[in-house]
Structure formats: structure tokens, C-alpha cells
Amino acid sequence: MTPAPGTAPAAATQDDVLAVRNLDVTVGGRTLVEDVGFTIRAGERVGLIGESGSGKSLTALSVMGLLPEGLRASGSVRLAGVDHDLVGADEARMSRVRGKEIAMVFQEPMTALNPTMRVGRQIAEVLLIHRTRPDRASARAAAVELLAQVGLPDPGAAAQAYPHQFSGGQRQRVVLAIALANDPALLVCDEPTTALDVTVQARVLDLIVRGVQDRRSAMLFITHDLAVVATACERVMVMYGGRLVESGPVREVFTRPRHRYTQGLIGASDLTVVDDRGRLATIRGSVPPAGRFPAGCVFRNRCDHATEVCATRPEWIPTGPDSGYACFHPVPGSAAPGATTPTNQEAGRG
Ligand SMILES: Nc1ncnc2c1ncn2[C@@H]1O[C@H](COP(=O)(O)OP(=O)(O)OP(=O)(O)O)[C@@H](O)[C@H]1O
């Protein structure tokens, strides 16, 4: 096939942790995912975006060998250090890979947790099954340590609790602790923060990114939220109609999208960035060219009160000749000490 514009051929190198080639997913006579190919390097964080039904989840599920009954994958999915293809691998082989070399975090944490088992034990089991810890006592101690790493207060007590005793955000932290337990080479996340309260989304996203960075794990991150991709990922791939249509560094794809679908997606989005003083800016329309942001800006999650508060404010600054405007105001709870907040004060928001 001729590669779609902006998609790199899936040529595996020694640094690649994952190499997907010619992946098709079919059901009956219907092709749902067609000729998808990509690689992910060790430690690389890659976003996968695209409209609903474009094939993102089926691509991720194929990588993990978890396609729903009746769907069939063909092509090749190779993982570094695993001597067989994951496409067509039987369940016994896949269960040795899953939870060890590849781990996953889905949208709804309850689907990943056993409601009748204390969470400390659920984490310990993953360590024992894959023989990462030699005995139950050290697995339990490691479980408490993992719960501390994902920011649960009083991790010793948390280990003794059942899933229903946690909030949604806390449950997703537990799922993350399980996913990271064996230092996977690849973490696959499918909308991991979408079901969470908006106030905890950024914190959980932070923990995911920190968790993979600390372990030098690679990450494949599915989301609808471009700002999340901009925060969490270095590279982004775009799916449309079951095919991968574009791929590249996040800033390049977001500033110079090549495929018509990506151009529409970016053009219709509001993105937000945070500058080095902890202030948040909403970029309306599209992202301005690289270098137009103040130094130290990082992308953050969507700002949903900017339009009515800021649209008429003089603090709106043009961010590029054809790319809309930004309005700075503080990120709730995370403004850097000493950050000036004129927009916020004028708007009477704290
Ligand atoms: N079990 C199934 N049987 C038949 N068709 C399916 C099945 N699961 C998914 N599909 C179809 O495959 C296509 C791709 O689905 P997929 O879930 O990968 O999309 P997606 O990009 O992840 O969408 P969303 O963002 O809404 O989760 C869709 O047309 C969907 O209806």
C-alpha cells in the first residue's frame, strides 16, 4: 500500500518495543481496521486519536489479544522480548505477556477490579503470578508501596479495602498500580480519565505519565481529548475510517496537520496550555505555530470556562496570524506561587 500522508512505515528498529504491521480486524465480511502499521520505541509515549468508531479501541485490543468474540485480527503484532507474534497467540501465551510486558488501563476501573477481593491482594496476585516477587509477604509489601506511588493516602489501610470503598478516581489509581506493578515495557491506556470527575482527571493523568516515565515504559494512549494528548504524549497517530491516516510529533501534527480529517479535528478544537507561571491559556481554533507560546508552556487539559469569562477580555492575546487567541488565567489549584492573575481577578473568580 502507499503510506497515507504523515504515516511512517512500520520499520522495526532495535529500539522498538512494539511493531504492528498490516493489522486488519474483520467481522464476518466487514473490515473494521484496515492495514494499520506503526511502531513505538522504548519509553515513547504515543497518543491515538480519531472519531468515534474509527478503530482505536480495536487496534489496542488487537495488541493485547483481547478482541471481542467473533472479531478476527490478521497481520502482525510483535513485542520486544517476546519470541512469538501476538496475533493468533493462544490465551496461555497471551496471559504470560499481559500484566507483565504489556499492561492496560481502561476507561471504567470497576471492569478491571475484582469487587470481592481486597485491593492489596489484587496487586500482590499480579506480582506473584508473574513471579516478580518470591513470596506473599514481599508481594504484599510491594503492593502497599505501589499504592503509595499512585498517591493513595494511607496506603497500608487502602491495601486492606475493597474496590467499592474507593472513589472513581481512587479506583483508577488502584488499576494503575496493578498495571504498573511489573514495570511493563508498554502501557496501553484507553480513555483512562474520561469517566472520572473533571477535578481528578488531571491528577490521574499526571500519575500515569509519571508512572511510565519512572519505569521508562512506552505508552499507547487512546483519547478524544487533544489537550490530553498534548500533555501526555510525544507523538500522535490519527485514525479515520479504520485506517491510520497521519502520525508525527504532537506539535507538528497539531500545528501542521496534513490529512483533511486531522485538519478538521484540530480546527474545531479548543486547546489549553499552561505557561511557566502556572497560568492557563485557552487556544481557540487551532494551535499556533511552535515558538509562539511563552517559554515553558506545557499543554494542560481543556479549560471549559474560558469562553464566557475571557472572550471579551483585553488579556486575550493573538497567538499566531491565523490561529486564534489565548487568554491566560490560573489553573485551579495549581497556579505557581506569585503568578499574576489579572484576568481571573477581574472576572471575580478564585
Ligand atoms: N464486537 C463488535 N462487533 C462488531 N463490530 C464492532 C465490534 N466492536 C467494535 N465494532 C465496530 O468497529 C468499529 C471500530 O470500533 P472501535 O471501538 O475500535 O472504535 P473507537 O475508535 O475506539 O471508537 P470510540 O472512540 O467510540 O471508542 C466501529 O464501527 C464499531 O462499531
The ligand as a MOL file (V3000), in Angstrom:
LIG
                    3D

  0  0  0     0  0            999 V3000
M  V30 BEGIN CTAB
M  V30 COUNTS 31 33 0 0 0
M  V30 BEGIN ATOM
M  V30 1 N -17.8090 -6.5850 18.8200 0
M  V30 2 C -18.0030 -5.8960 17.6750 0
M  V30 3 N -18.7360 -6.4180 16.6790 0
M  V30 4 C -18.9480 -5.7470 15.5280 0
M  V30 5 N -18.4510 -4.5140 15.2850 0
M  V30 6 C -17.7220 -3.9360 16.2410 0
M  V30 7 C -17.4510 -4.5980 17.4830 0
M  V30 8 N -16.6940 -3.7780 18.2460 0
M  V30 9 C -16.4850 -2.6570 17.5170 0
M  V30 10 N -17.1070 -2.7480 16.3250 0
M  V30 11 C -17.0940 -1.7270 15.2490 0
M  V30 12 O -15.7520 -1.4930 14.8600 0
M  V30 13 C -15.5460 -0.1260 14.5660 0
M  V30 14 C -14.3700 0.3970 15.3680 0
M  V30 15 O -14.6970 0.3280 16.7540 0
M  V30 16 P -13.7250 0.8630 17.9000 0
M  V30 17 O -14.3670 0.5020 19.1980 0
M  V30 18 O -12.3480 0.4010 17.6750 0
M  V30 19 O -13.8010 2.4430 17.6550 0
M  V30 20 P -13.1440 3.6040 18.5060 0
M  V30 21 O -12.3830 4.4380 17.5590 0
M  V30 22 O -12.4020 3.0520 19.6710 0
M  V30 23 O -14.4300 4.3830 18.9920 0
M  V30 24 P -14.7490 5.1050 20.3880 0
M  V30 25 O -13.8740 6.3130 20.3960 0
M  V30 26 O -16.1930 5.4370 20.3120 0
M  V30 27 O -14.4060 4.1350 21.4760 0
M  V30 28 C -16.8640 0.5720 14.8560 0
M  V30 29 O -17.5550 0.7200 13.6430 0
M  V30 30 C -17.5850 -0.3810 15.7660 0
M  V30 31 O -18.9810 -0.2720 15.6080 0
M  V30 END ATOM
M  V30 BEGIN BOND
M  V30 1 1 1 2
M  V30 2 1 2 3
M  V30 3 2 2 7
M  V30 4 2 3 4
M  V30 5 1 4 5
M  V30 6 2 5 6
M  V30 7 1 6 7
M  V30 8 1 6 10
M  V30 9 1 7 8
M  V30 10 2 8 9
M  V30 11 1 9 10
M  V30 12 1 10 11
M  V30 13 1 11 12
M  V30 14 1 11 30
M  V30 15 1 12 13
M  V30 16 1 13 14
M  V30 17 1 13 28
M  V30 18 1 14 15
M  V30 19 1 15 16
M  V30 20 2 16 17
M  V30 21 1 16 18
M  V30 22 1 16 19
M  V30 23 1 19 20
M  V30 24 2 20 21
M  V30 25 1 20 22
M  V30 26 1 20 23
M  V30 27 1 23 24
M  V30 28 2 24 25
M  V30 29 1 24 26
M  V30 30 1 24 27
M  V30 31 1 28 29
M  V30 32 1 28 30
M  V30 33 1 30 31
M  V30 END BOND
M  V30 END CTAB
M  END
